[in-house]
Amino acid sequence: MSERIIQALEKLFTKHRIVFWYDEEDSLRKDFDAVEVAGVEKVEIVNNEFGLKYRMLRQQSKQKFLVFKTGGPPEDKENWLLDVQLAHTDFRTDKASLWLTELELPYEFRPLVSRHEFFFNSAKRRDSLKKKVTKNDTLTQVAMKMLGVCADCADSEPRLDSVIENLLAELAKGDGAKRYDLIGKCGLDGFLWEQTKNVYQYAADSPTVKDFAIELFKSCYRMDVGGEVRFGSEALVFLKRWKDSRNHEAAFKTLSHQAAEMLSISSDLENRDLKALAEVDYFEFVDQRILSELASAVGKKTISSGECTQLIRGRRRGHWYAQYEHYYEAVDHAAQLLHLLDTLSIQLDSLQQGVSAYIQSFYRLDQVYRKFIFHNVKSGGATLLGPLTNEICKRYTNTFLMPLGDRWQELVDGLEKWGIPGNRSQTGFFDKYVRRVLEKNKKVYVIISDAMRFEVGEELCRRVRQEDRFEAELDHMITTLPSYTQLGMGALLPHKQLRIQEDKSTTVIADDVSTAGTVNRDKILKAAAKSIASDASALAVQAVDILDKNKEEVRALVRDHDVIYIYHNSIDQIGHTQKTERKAFEAAETAMEDVVRVVRKLTSANATNVVVTADHGFLYQDEVDESDFSAAQVEGEILASDRRFIVGRDLKVSGGANLYSSEALGLDGDLQIAVPKSINRFRKSGSSTRFMHGGSTLQEIVIPVIEIKKSRGSDVSAVNVDMIPTPSSVISTGQLALVFYQSEPVTEKVQARHLRVGLYATDGELISDSHELAFDLTSENARERELKVRLLLSKQADNYNQQQIMLKMEEPISDTSQFKDYKSVPFTLRRSFTSDFD
């Protein structure tokens, strides 16, 4: 006891010169006699009040005194030392008083301490509370901080929402109610539920955390869809903050699932339409319902592509979007593809027109189809997206792929020798893009990505343009026929004549040298470079080797070589295997990412001239019917065969295929090549059926050529975002409707901007819910670049009534969880009591 008394007295004397100690129970004489506090003189009141007063105030006016009196203090009118006592302080030795002294709280808090003795009996809890309390706190504020201690709130100024969040987190874990039980033992449960009633309008005969959680989900859901609501709008602000909190994400999901089951949300959703659910974001079932309805509507074409995109764009802000992103993206691309198919017109009068139409517009259908299949496969949603997938695959094949293939085949059938007039052949690649550069004493670096067809190259070109200080120009070439890897790779090398080797390997010989493998290609490149300039150095290397090298190693390669051919194989490798062919479009995404990484490495090592191309393209049908196989019969000496070509001698073809001589294909030798017409494929056991190439369709023979250069100055910016001015700058209700405007469409060089918006008081307090918005709209129509948002004011806003507040637009700082100011708009908060009934 004496040690605690000494500690308490030492703290009092740090702030006061004179401390009065009344021993009301006449039990602390020994403690007083034993107490020794450095620099403090002990005196006792025994009918000597006037003398003590004179001594303390006049004779020893700087000395510290501990004034002791047996018994309680006299009545104020009889207390000669009352003015001295009031000017300084007194020391009380009951537990409550000692705790107050320890916490440096005034005597007025004694009833609070007495009521919650269990709380204060713990030194650990007192220490935690002491870190939070201040001398200006009210009784309610101290009680809230006591709740914060019991609920393990880390913040120094715990609020009701943070207490509730921690209690909900405990409920979600399902391993007991340690925090809530402690609140009960400390006698704070009544205060807790009184506060929830005041703030959220939650009232129950026997309130519990679980009941609060269920009612919270029920009321917020009904606020959007209609029905009886027991909670106030503050509950909606809380729920929106809670579900968007990274710290409480797991708890929200767990309790959301539990509430959805208890409230039979899945049954209720059966009667809700898309528009009613567009902004509802409290249950995973809502996203499932929206996706189910949306997939059906897109398949039946009862919703437009624009409406579909707009609805999905709104869902991106939702809690469950990341989990269902591939579903949403698949549906969105399905809607886009059906729109393209509905406006498609295939009227080709010449081969030149066919190529031109493909590189200008037709490629887009292949691209959107690829995106749909990619997201469909990644979603794993065969049941949900099954009917839509069947519709998309059927229409893609029957409305686009087959009619285009058939019409293109009619034009190809008129050729006597392979080649598309007016279009550069792949065989001239080295002379055009390499030889001419070397002859100018410059360097060039070529990336060849196996099976990167034109539409993939077009997207890659856009991705490269999005890189800061990068310029990229897209062109095209026509491949050799048959359009397969060995011949395409050989055609890209320096050569005078190409020949398919007369065995089952279909290896290609360039001027009597095999082009198979990196080592042989390296030899051919080195010889050609030396023939152009005696000191020129060349290299053939795999892309993986470049990606594995550090910056200095890549710099040395670029410095020491005038031409490097870099071979990348992602799409072809995955697509040709029957078990992995459905991942071909995932491999296309990987290919683009890899190529961009290689380009960055090369340009960082001072490469200024980079060219990206491919050996061939490909056809892909996710669903293959019996009618997609060729009825052609090929007989003779067959040396090699694939889905899209057969190589041999003395071949005889009956129907459904074209037979070419080597000479007609611009090749040396006397071999013959049979190619099935249009998009049909030969039967071949064990090989992939969805992914194929080797034939003469536009998808197989039109390949990209991307010339990439790096500029010195930065050329990338983010779109500008403004808020369309509201009719008034005064907020008089509990919510604020806003419209944000993206001033220009997103392009390769004008990139998206991500903002967080909310209403803040001048002291930085968030007094509304907040929204994270993506301004990534590409529409040229200004009205379609508007984004509507509704902000709900929280209960905290009441503390700032009749004051100026700020709408803040903040953008994330890359590689951090922090935000920086983008723009602010002032408002005046002027709410009347009637706004409580909004």
Summary of the structure (lengths in Angstrom):
residues: 838
radius of gyration: 39.2
end to end distance: 56.9
largest distance: 135.8
contacts: 2678
relative contact order: 0.06
helix: 47%
strand: 20%
